[in-house]
Amino acid sequence: MTPLTTLLGIRHPLLLAPMAGVSGGRLAAATSRAGGLGFVGAGYGDRDWLASQLSATEGQRIGVGFITWSLRRQPELLDMALAFAPTAILLSFGDMGGFADQVRRAGVTLIAQVQMVKQAREAAAAGADVIVAQGGEAGGHGGLRGTMALVPAVVDAVAPLPVVAAGGIADGRGIAAALMLGAQGVLCGTAFYACDESLAHPEAKRRLVAASGDNTFKSPLFDQLRGLDWPEGPWGLRALRNALSEQLGARWAAEPQAQHAELATQQTRLAHAREAGDFDTAPVIAGEAADLVHATSPASAVVQALMQGCDTALGRAAAITNRFQTPQRN
């Protein structure tokens, strides 16, 4: 139990990251049913998809996560999410602006995900109830700072607001470490990517299970190929390397004119690959904690393993502390 679990009404200080195209209604519901809080990832704003995934949450208490700069193009999606009466709304990547007031007026917990201490202070001043400090180890978009250094800095900057750690956390040791750093919970994405309830393609799940964090890289390449105009910033997408990234990455960096000439053709190639489940071409968007995902399994089993691992790690730390504190006889 932490102040975060009390605030959100959950058993475990564990949140499912709102992964676009992966964290749908079934995965969010399964995570919440197991004692955490699942988030539906609203992604880049497909209204029909969001409506269908909210309907699939089976009456469980869930949250909804938005990419803030994209939400600004379709603000009515926030109205839709709030009408569903979620436990929390998570906003990331962009000024929360009037969205923060709208969420708070609805009586819904507002969670702001940040990648810098400056952003954490701004989110706190804008009225966030919870701050997620996301390290650059995270899959998908993120900043440059590592989780280990960022989390305690954010904890100090926004105290007494609860802080949630994210980025590179996919087992109980990571949760225990985050709690030691002053966080009151964690937000995990990669740990849940290969779950049975995940919307990820079966071949993408297989590749993640077989992958190492050594295989990930951070680049705007797959955003360019998906036609996503992310705003300026250190938000390069972290994903697994594949045949396409190895083929195009170095060549386009060395020959910018080749990128301009080939972009439309390669975008069409990627779109077809995503439909066909061809992940030599399409991206598997995952973080540096890929090494810690060993199998596909139900979300409930992932939650149980994470929390049991956390208990074990905290017990081990307590035993070490006691050993140092016990006077030694000569």
N, C-alpha and C positions, 0 to 999 in steps of 0.2 A: 504494500500500500504506500502510495506517495500522494502529495497534494494533487498531482495530475489525475490519478485514478479517482480521487474523490470528486474533482471538478467534472470529469467526464462520465462518472458513474460506471466505471469498468473495473474488472478484477485485476487485470495485469497492466503494467505501464508500457503497453506495446501497441503501436499504431501501424496499420498497413498503409504504405505510401500510395498515393493516387496515381498509379502508373497509367499513362494514356494507352488505351487499347489493350490493357492487361488486367487492371483492377476494375472488373465489372461488378455487377450486383451480387452474383453468387459468391465471389471471392470475398467481397466486403462483408456479406452476411455471415459467411463461415468464420471469418476472423472475429467478428463481434460475438458470435455464438460461443466461441472458444474462450472468450474473456477479454479480448483486446477491443480495439475500435477499428473497423474496416472503413476505408474511404473508396468511393467510386471516383475514378479519374475522369473528369469531364473533358480533358484533352483540349483539342482545338475547336470545340464547339459544334458538334453534331447533335442537333436538337432531338431528332428521333432516336438516336442511339442512347442519349442520356435518359430520355423518358423510359425506354425499354429496360435499361439497366437499373434505374431506380425502382421500377416495378418488380425486378427480380430479387430484391433484397429481403423478401419474405417477412416483412414486418420487423426485421431486426433494426436496432439503433445503429445508424451508420453516419459517416460524414461524406462530404463532397469536396473534391479538390479542383481548383481552377488555376490555369495559367493566366495571370492577371492581365497581361497585355492583350491576350487573345479574348478574354472575357469582355474587355472594353469595347470590342467590335460587336459583341452580341450580349449586351447587359441583361436582356430578358432571360437569359439562361440562369442567372442568379435568382430571379424571381421564381423560376420553375423549381430550382433546388430548394429554396426556402419554403415554398408551398408544400414540399414533401416533409417538412419539419425534421431536418437532420439534427443530429447531436452537435455537429460542428461544421464549419466551412473553413477550408484551408486555401489561402491565397499565396501565390509565389510568383516571382519574376515580374516586378512592376509596381508602380505606386498604387497603393490600395485606394487612394482617393475617397470618393463617396461610398465605395463598396463597404468599407469598414463600418460606417454609420448605419448603413442598411442592414447589415448582418446583426449588429448589436441591437437595433430597434426591434428586430424579429425575436430577440431573446435567445439567439443561437451563439454558441461559443465561437469566437473568432481566433483562428490559428494562422500565424504568419510565418512562412518559411523564408529564411534569410541565408545569405552566404558571406556576409561581412558584419563586423561589429557595428559599423555605422548604420547599416540597414536595420539591425536589431533595435537600436535606439530609436530610429524613425518609426518602426512598426509599433514599439511600445507607446510612443507619443501619440500615434494614430488610434490607439485603443485596443490593440491586440490583447487577448486574454492569455495566449500561449505563444511562445516563440520556438520554432524549429530551427536549430543551428545545423545547416547542412554542409558537410565537408565535401571536398572535391573528389573523394573516393566513390561517391554515389554514382549509380547508373543513371543514364539520361543526362539532362542538363544540370549543371552545378557550377560552383565557383572554383577558385584555385586553392583556397586554404584547406589544410588537413583537419579532419574531425578532432583529433587529439588536442590540437592547440586552439581551435575555434570555439569548442564547446565551453571550456571554463572562462574564456574571455567574454563570451556572450552572457553566461551565467552572472558574472560580475557586473556586466554593463546594464542588465535589465532587472536585477533583483528588486523586489521579491517575485516577479513574474515567473511561472514555471517554464523551464526550458526543456525541449526534447532534442535529443541528439540524433543525427542522421548522417549516413555516408559510411560505407564499409562495415556495417554491423549486420551480421547474419548468423550469429550463434550466441549462446548465453554468456560467453566471456566478454563479448562486445557490449552486451547490456550491462553487465556488472561494471565494466570499465566506465561506461557512460554515467552510471550512478555515482561512481567514485569521483568523476569529474564535476559533479554538481547537477547533472541533468536529473530530471524527475521521470524520464521515460525515454523511449526510443521510437523512431519511425523507420521501418524496414521495407524495402522494395525487392531487391534481388533475392532475399530469403524466401519470398512468396511467389516468385516468377514462375517456377516450375510446379506449383501446386495443381492438383487435379481441377480445382475450380477456376484457375486462371484462364483468361481468354487468349493467352499466347498460343501460337501454333505448336502442335506436338513436336515438330522437328526443331523449333526454336528452344523448347524446353530441353530436348535431348542435347542440343549443342551447349546450353548453359551448364547442364549437369557435367558434361565432359570438359568444360573450360576451366581455365585458371584466370585469376585477376591479371596475371602477366600478359594475357591475350587481349586486354582491353586497351583502348586508346581514346583520346579526347580530340575531337575535330568537328568543324562545321560541315564536313563532307556529306554526311547523310541528311542533314537539314537541307542542303542545297539540292540534293537529289530528290528529296520529298517536296521541294518547292515551298519550304517554310522560311519566311523572312524574319528570323529572330532579330530582335533589336541588338544594337551594339553592346558589347560587354563580354566578360570572360566566361561565356556560357557554352563553350564547345560541348557537343554531345559525347558522353562516354558510352561506348558500345564494344562488342567483340570485333576484333579484326576478322575480315573474311577476304575471299578472293577479289571481290570488287574493290574494297578499300585498298588492298595491296596494289592492285592494278592502276587505280586512278589517283590515289593520294599523292604519291611522289611525282607522277607525271604532271598532274595539274599544278602542283606547287612549282615545278620547274618550268612549265609551259602554260602560263595563264591564258594564252590565246587558244590552247587546246580545250580548256574548260569552256570558254565562250562558244566554241564551235560545236562541242559535243553535248552540252548540257541537256538540251531538249531530248535528244536520243537516249541519253542515259537515264533521264527521269522516267521516260516511258518504259525502259528496260526494268527499272526498279519497281514500278507500279505492277507490271506483269509478274515479277518475281515474288512480290508480297502475296499476290493472289494464288500463286502456284506453290507457295511454301518453299521457295528456293532461297536458302539462307547463305549460299555462296555469294549471292547478290544482295538480298534484303538484309537489313541489320537486325541483330539480336541486341537489344538495348539493355545492358546489365552493367553492374559495378564491379569494383575490385574485390568484393567479397564472394565472387563466383566460386572460388576454391572451396567454400564452406557449404555449397549446395551439392549434395551427393546423390539425390534421387528425387523423382516425382513422388508426391505424397499429398494427402488431404491437408488443408490449411489447419485443421484442428491438431494434427500431429506436429506440424511446424511450430505452432504456438506452444504446445506442451514441451517439445524439445528445447525451445528457446528459454522458457521459464525454468525448466529443470536445470538446464545448463547454467543459468544465472544463479540459481540457488547454490549449486555446487561451487561455482567460482567465488561467490561471496563467502561461503563457508571456508574455502581454502584460504582466502585472504584473512578471514578472522583468525584462523589457526596460526597463520604466520605472524600476525600481530600479537597474539597471545604468547607465542614463543619468544618474541623479542621482549615482551613486557615481563615475563617470568624471570625472577632473579636466578642467576646461574651460580651453583656452588662450585668452589674451586676444588 
